Amino acid sequence: MAPYFLRNLVPRREQRQGGQPLLTVLRHLTWIQWAHCFAGQVPSRSLWLAWTCDAIDFFSVSLAVTPLATQFGKSTATITTSITLTLLFRSAGAAIFGILSDRFGRKWPLVFNLILCCILELGSGFVQTYKQFLAVRSLYGIVMGGVWGLAASTALENLPVEARGLASGVVQQGYAVGYLLAAVINLTLVADTKQGWRTLFWTAAGLSLFAAAVRAVLPESEVFLRAKAIEKARGTNTSKKTKIFIRETKEMLKRHWLLCIYAVLLMTGFNFLSHGSQDLYPTYMEKDKGFSTHDATIATIIGNCVSVLGGCIAGWLSQYIGRRLTIVLCVILVAAFIPLWILPSSFSALSAGAFCIQFGVQGAWGVIPIQLAEMSPPAFRAFFPGVAYQLGNMVSSASAQIEATGGNNIKTILYVDGQPTVVPNYAKVQGIFIGVVSAFVIIITIIGPENHGSHFEKHKTAFEEGGGRDEEAEEVANSPVDSVHDEKRSIRETA
């Protein structure tokens, strides 16, 4: 018989029984549920609009590496240090805003987060020196780190279980939409203004402020309103709830430390996969393949158009064939199309490679919000996924620098007007890098836990007694990662 973790890739039939058809569920969603799903997606992570705004700002650096290098008189590898620092500090923001969200609610921590995003995005566009730029990008990394956990938890906990797979894909693709919008702005508005690359950051600042305003007019998550009403009826005051929260957080970390380590490893692989295939891509097209900035931006737009499609399809598919199996299939697709992504010289062939690679990368990512939400201790749905995500970002923060340094050390010949020119071999470096990362992601996904169809919204919050000792969360933490419990699961399944 196959190992348990392989047999369990497809969710058990009883986990899907009693569910309604997706179209029926979507027809019965309220406007508040739709608004929660689309109102907080800025590159810090919260709802769709908030996640989109943050992605615009983050990828503004990737798209402007060459003009930034010219502006500050630095090399490509040096400019990518700002990307590394942004990723490095995101875990701090995830911890700070995740704790605030699980303790005080989803709404106002996210609004405050988005306002800070707006301020720092404006600052990015006004810096005059490279040191100032690094300082602002580091601070922005802290703020950016808070959005995703808040956004994903808000969107998913307010939707029916049957719609969460599709919603996961839609919510996560705010990231791809942000990259797409940044590319369009870079192609049009930036080219028509004398401020150049600064226009990218100023535009992102306006969108972040708009996202904050939209979230401010929407109500708090029903899950938190219900929990607060229960605690108020019991006579629990603010001081006591804070003490309970601290105690339950310690209990959660003590009980689920193995799950925490696994989640960070999973997100390390995923962040290496996305940043390794995206952050240096425009520079790779310009320096390694000899295309203009305009053509490199067009290729980026093509890749991100299909990213949105891949994430939504994969999120929907995961509702039926399971979260982990969907991820594995998407990453296999990535590995299969690496040659088409790096070997051709024509624009059409390379664009087709980017199309296939990003379909797979963002397809796998489309499952991540719901996979992390379902495997998390239910009371910590903002803190746990957000911190795991951003710690993975921290470990993978040097992706662009690794590729840039590797490309500078491994040279290739590019023929420009018939003349041979020595250029960085970013193609070979990216191909090897993504191949190794794809193998790691497939392995770590297969051996990990899955709690498909979890009703996490029905469990206690982090400021209620027992929130950190949830029985279902304990079951997930001991899932396929710990084979000692295989026999116990088999007995339950037989019964």
C-alpha positions, 0 to 999 in steps of 0.5 A: 500500500502507498504511504499515507501522505500519498494516499491522502493527497486527494481529500476524503469523500466525507470531507466534501459531502453536504457541500452545495454547488459553487454557482449556488453558493456564489449566487447567495453571497451578500454584497458585504462578503463580496466587498470583504473579498475585494477590499483589502489586497495591497502588497502587504496582504489583506484583501484583494485591492490592498494586496494589489496596491502593495504588489504595484509598489513592490514590483515598481523596483523590479521594473525600474532596476535599470533606471534606479541603477542609473539614478544612483550610480549603482550596479544591478546587483547593488540595486537588488539589495533594496528588494532583499531588504524589503523582503527581509523586514516583512516578517516583522510586520506580519508578526506585529499586525497579525497579533493586533488583528487576532487580538483586536479585529481585522478592520482597523489594523488593516486600515492603519497598515494601508495608510502607512503603506501610502506614506512610505510609497510616497517617500520612495518616490521622493528619495534623492540618495541610494541610502535614503532609498534603502532606508525607506524600502526597509521601513516599507518592508515592515509595513508591507508584511502585515497586509497579507495575513489580515487580508486573507483571513478577512476574505476567507473566514467570511465566505462559505466553505464551498467558495473558499478555494476559488476565493483563495485563487482570486484573493492571491492574484491581487499580487499578479494584478498589482504586477500587471498594473505596475507594468502597464504604468511603467509602459505608459505613464512613466514614459510620458512624465519627466519624473520617470520611475518616481511616478510608479511609487506615487501612483501606488501611494494613491491606490493604497490610500483608496484601499484604506478608505474602502476598508474603513467603510466596510464592517468588521469581520462577523467572526470577531463581532460574534466573539466580542459579543460573547465575551462582553456578555460574560463580563470579560474586560479588555485587560483580561482578554489581553492576558488570555490572548498572551496565554493562548498564544504561548499555548499555541506555539508550544503545541504546534511548533512542528507545524510552525516549522513546516509552514515556514519551510513551505513558504520559503520554497514558495517565495523562492519560486515566485521571486526567483521567476519574477524579480529579475525577469525584466532585467534578464530580458533586457541584459541577457536577451537584448530586448528593449525596456518596452519589450521586456515590460510587454513580456511581463504583462503577458506573464501576469495576465495568465497569472491571474487565470492560473491562480483562479483556476487552481484555487477552484480546482483545489476545492475538488482534488485537494490543496496539495495535489493542485500545488504539485501539478502546478509546480510540475508544469513550472519545471516542464517549461523551464527550457522554453522560458530560458533557451529561445531568443525570439520574443514570441517563444520567450513570451510563451515560456513566461506564459507557461511558467507564470501560469504554474507559479501563480496557480500554485500560489492561488492555493496558498491562502486557503491551504495556510488558513486550513492548516493554521490553529484556527484562533490565529488565522492572521498571525500564523499564516502571515508570519509563516509567509513572511518568514519564508520571504525573509529566508528567500529575500536574496533571490534577486541578488543570488540570480544577479550575482550568479549572472554576473559571474557566469557570462554568455555571448549576445550578438548586438547588430552582428557584434558579439557582446559579453553579457551576464548569463541570467538564463542559465542561473534562473533555469538552475535556480527554479529547477531546484526550487520546484523540486523542493516545493513538490517534496515539501508539499507532498509530505505536509498536512492538509485540512481540506474543508475546515470550518475554522470560522466556527472555532474560538478566537485568540482572546477566548479561553481555549483558543490556543488549544483547539482540538482540530488544530492539534489534529492538523498539526499532527497530520501527515508530518507525524507518521506516529498518528497514522494508525489512529487516523486509520482506526477513525476512518474505519469506524 
